[in-house]
Every structure is written in C-alpha cells, then in structure tokens.
Amino acid sequence: MARWVVSPAGTEGYAKAEVMRGGVDTRCLSSQTMEAKTVPGLYIVGEAVDMTGWLGGYNFQWAWASAVAAGKAVAERVKG
C-alpha cells in the first residue's frame, strides 16, 4: 500500500478561497429538518453547516436544499 504525504507550499488566502471548513456539525442536526437536536426551534442551513461540496454549484445546491427542508419544517411547526 502506497502512502503519500502532501505538504502544501502556501495559500492564496481568503480572497481566493472557494470553500471553507467549519460550521455546525451535521451530527448535531436533524437530517430531515435541519433543526438543532439540542435546541428545538433552531434551524441551521447553508454555509453555517459543516458541509463542503465541489465547485460548480454544489454548495449553492446544498444551501438551497437545506433551506427548503428547514422552511418546510418551520411551516409545519407554525401550522401546528
């Protein structure tokens, strides 16, 4: 089995960054509603979640899809 060691030589900084790390851990959220498991009524969507996609619109799709899931859950909650 081969082992490769990658040592980045530098960065072009935040101005050129396409994807960042960090955000709310997905294990802390409902995958169906995006509601925080420990704070009922708190919904976390889009880039506030620790989710990374390839370039080409994947991060936009994630933002929209997670917002739709949360929006539907909020609508159901309000409807009672």
Sequence and secondary structure as in RCSB ss.txt:
>XXXX:A:sequence
MARWVVSPAGTEGYAKAEVMRGGVDTRCLSSQTMEAKTVPGLYIVGEAVDMTGWLGGYNFQWAWASAVAAGKAVA
ERVKG
>XXXX:A:secstr
             GGG S    SB GGGB TTT BBSSSTT B  GGGBS    TTTHHHHHHHHHHHHHHHHHH
HHHH 
